[in-house]
Protein backbone atom coordinates (compact mmCIF):
# COMPACT_ATOMS: atom_id res chain seq x y z
CA UNK A 1 0.00 0.00 0.00
CA UNK A 2 2.93 2.33 0.58
CA UNK A 3 3.82 1.99 -3.12
CA UNK A 4 0.53 3.58 -4.12
CA UNK A 5 0.96 6.43 -1.63
CA UNK A 6 4.23 7.54 -3.25
CA UNK A 7 2.46 9.31 -6.09
CA UNK A 8 0.12 11.12 -3.72
CA UNK A 9 3.01 12.36 -1.61
CA UNK A 10 5.14 13.31 -4.65
CA UNK A 11 2.36 15.29 -6.31
CA UNK A 12 1.21 17.34 -3.33
CA UNK A 13 2.57 20.57 -4.79
CA UNK A 14 1.81 19.83 -8.46
CA UNK A 15 1.86 17.17 -11.13
CA UNK A 16 5.17 15.45 -11.72
CA UNK A 17 6.54 15.44 -15.24
CA UNK A 18 7.50 12.36 -17.17
CA UNK A 19 9.21 11.83 -20.49
CA UNK A 20 8.03 9.13 -22.95
CA UNK A 21 11.60 8.45 -24.07
CA UNK A 22 12.66 7.76 -20.49
CA UNK A 23 9.80 5.30 -19.99
CA UNK A 24 10.65 3.55 -23.29
CA UNK A 25 14.31 3.29 -22.29
CA UNK A 26 13.38 1.78 -18.93
CA UNK A 27 11.24 -0.87 -20.62
CA UNK A 28 14.04 -1.65 -23.07
CA UNK A 29 16.52 -2.08 -20.23
CA UNK A 30 14.03 -4.25 -18.36
CA UNK A 31 13.65 -6.41 -21.48
CA UNK A 32 17.42 -6.82 -21.72
CA UNK A 33 17.61 -7.85 -18.06
CA UNK A 34 14.86 -10.42 -18.55
CA UNK A 35 16.58 -11.72 -21.68
CA UNK A 36 19.83 -12.11 -19.73
CA UNK A 37 18.04 -14.07 -17.02
CA UNK A 38 16.49 -16.31 -19.67
CA UNK A 39 19.93 -16.99 -21.14
CA UNK A 40 21.28 -17.82 -17.68
CA UNK A 41 18.36 -20.11 -16.87
CA UNK A 42 18.68 -21.82 -20.23
CA UNK A 43 22.36 -22.49 -19.71
CA UNK A 44 21.63 -23.99 -16.30
CA UNK A 45 18.91 -26.20 -17.81
CA UNK A 46 21.25 -27.34 -20.59
CA UNK A 47 23.96 -28.15 -18.08
CA UNK A 48 21.46 -30.16 -16.01
CA UNK A 49 20.46 -32.08 -19.13
CA UNK A 50 24.09 -32.84 -19.95
CA UNK A 51 24.77 -33.98 -16.39
CA UNK A 52 21.70 -36.26 -16.50
CA UNK A 53 22.76 -37.72 -19.85
CA UNK A 54 19.54 -36.71 -21.60
CA UNK A 55 20.39 -34.71 -24.75
CA UNK A 56 16.82 -34.34 -26.12
CA UNK A 57 15.73 -31.38 -23.91
CA UNK A 58 19.00 -29.62 -24.69
CA UNK A 59 18.07 -29.23 -28.36
CA UNK A 60 14.58 -28.01 -27.53
CA UNK A 61 15.83 -25.47 -24.99
CA UNK A 62 18.58 -24.23 -27.30
CA UNK A 63 16.05 -23.82 -30.13
CA UNK A 64 13.66 -21.88 -27.91
CA UNK A 65 16.47 -19.61 -26.76
CA UNK A 66 17.52 -18.88 -30.34
CA UNK A 67 13.90 -18.12 -31.26
CA UNK A 68 13.55 -15.78 -28.29
CA UNK A 69 16.73 -13.88 -29.15
CA UNK A 70 15.69 -13.62 -32.81
CA UNK A 71 12.23 -12.38 -31.85
CA UNK A 72 13.72 -9.77 -29.53
CA UNK A 73 16.06 -8.51 -32.25
CA UNK A 74 13.25 -8.36 -34.81
CA UNK A 75 10.98 -6.39 -32.49
CA UNK A 76 13.76 -3.97 -31.54
CA UNK A 77 14.66 -3.46 -35.21
CA UNK A 78 11.05 -2.79 -36.16
CA UNK A 79 10.60 -0.31 -33.32
CA UNK A 80 13.83 1.53 -34.15
CA UNK A 81 12.94 1.93 -37.84
CA UNK A 82 9.39 3.13 -37.21
CA UNK A 83 8.79 6.79 -37.96
CA UNK A 84 6.39 8.79 -35.79
N, C-alpha and C positions, 0 to 999 in steps of 0.2 A: 504494500500500500504506500510505502514511502516513495517508491519509484514514481507513482502517479502524482504525488504532491510536489515533486521537483518543478514541474512546469508552472504550477500555481505560485510557488515561491519565487521563481525566476522572473515571472511576468507581472509582478506586483506593480512595478512602476511603468510598464509599457510592454508592448509585444516584442518578443525577441526576433531577431532577423535570422534567416537561414538562406543558404546559397544552394541552388540545385546541383551545381558542379561538385560541391563538397559532399552532398548526400550520395551522388553517383560514384564518387571516388571511394567513399566508405564502403559502399556495396561491392565495388570491384575488389577492394582489398579483402573484404570478408569472403568473397568467392575464391580468391587465391588461397586464403588460409584454409578454407574447407577443402579445396582441391589438394593442398599439401597433406592434410590429414587423411584424405582418401588414399593418396599415394603411399603414405606410411602404413595405413591399415592393410592395404593390398600387399605390400611387401611382407608384412608380418604373416598374412594368410598364406602367401606363397611359400614362405619359409616353413610354416607349419605343415603344409602339404608335402614339401620335400622331406621333412623330418619323418613324416608318417609313411612315406613311400607311396603316396597316392598322387600320380601326376595329372590325373584328369581335371580336378578343380583348378589346378595351376593355369591351364590353358584358358579356361572359362574366365577366371579372375583377370588374367592378363588382357584378354580380349575386351572385357568390360572396362578396364582401366584405359585402354587405348581409345575406346569409343567415347569415354567421358572426356578425355583430354581433347580429342578431335572436336567434340561438340562444343566444349568451352572455347576453343580457338575460333570455331566458325561463328559462334554468337558474338564474341568480342570483335571479330573482323567486321561483321555486319553492322554492329553498333558504332564502330569507329568510322565507317564509310557512309553512314546515313547523314543526310543533310537536313537541317531543321527547316 
